[in-house]
Amino acid sequence: MNPRGVALTWLTVAVAACGVPVDDGPVVADDDRVPFSLLAPAPTVTTAPPGDGDPAQVTVCLQRGDRLVMVRHALPRAEAGLAAIAGSGPTPAEQADGLRSALFADDLLVVDVDVDAGVARVDLGSSFTTGTSTAQLSALAQIVCTLTAQRGVGQVAFSLEGAPVDVLRGDGSLSSSPVSRDDYRNLFE
């Protein structure tokens, strides 16, 4: 007998020796021998589309000193558009923890946000130009961090009152191209 035949014989003997009974077909087990969870009816699951008032969990970037901090906020779905997210300020508890926002909704810093092919296009208002370069960098970093934390957004391009504009990166250089969170990584806590 060749070595393969010997191995196959030993394998057959080993499997037969395992004590697993062989049936000619399916066997119906008594209910008392079936685990309880297998006899229970399957639960019915229904999902309804979320309403406009249902909260959506979103990641928002805030600042502690000159560093960016990512936090989760629950916003009503009707207000969870990217423009509202970018302007979402800290909660009272976050303020007590030293978090603040470089964005002010009443100043119309962010006029419009539109997303196309993974790039959020942010139109800044004229109030953006009244800030110092440090304040502008803080605002840009917070906007980019917040928007790129949203599903489907990898980069942010900026315009000022509709005209494309160069923006500061975290290292102080200017970019005329869309920027990403990596451009501000040195500002994260």
Secondary structure, 3 states (H helix, E strand, C coil): CCHHHHHHHHHHHHHHCCCCCCCCCCCCCCHHHCCHHHHCCCCCCCCCCCCCCCEEEEEEEEEECCEEEEEEEEEEHHHCCHHHHHCCCCCHHHHHCCCECCCCHHHCCEEEEEEECCEEEEEECHHHHHCCHHHHHHHHHHHHHHHHCCCCCCEEEEEECCEECCEECCCCCEECCCECHHHHHHHEC
